Amino acid sequence: MEKALWYLLTATRGGENRVRIIRVLSERPQNANRLADELDVGYKTIRHHLDALESHGVVEAGGDKYGRLYFLTDQFERYRDTFEEIATHLD
C-alpha cells in the first residue's frame, strides 16, 4: 500500500485531486456526484480518480450503481500516516 500511495499521489497527474478526494472521504462517505460538486471537479474526472484509488485498494464502493458510496478501506487506514506524509509534500 505504501508504494501504491506514493505512485497514486506523486508519480501520476492528478495526485492533488486524489489527496482532496481522500480528505473528503475521511470526513464521511460520498458518491461520485457529490464529490464532483464539493471539489468543483468534473464528474468524469472524479470517476477516473475513484477508479484508480479503488484499483489500488484505497477506496471501496458500496451500494447500487447510481447511489454508490465510496469509503476509505481498512487497508488504507493502516497507512494513513504514509498518506499524511505524502500529502505534506504536495501542500
Secondary structure, DSSP 8 states (H G I E B T S, - for coil): -HHHHHIIIIISTTHHHHHHHHHHHHHS-B-HHHHHHHHT--HHHHHHHHHHHHHTTSEEEES-TTT-EEEE-HHHHHTHHHHHHHHHHH-
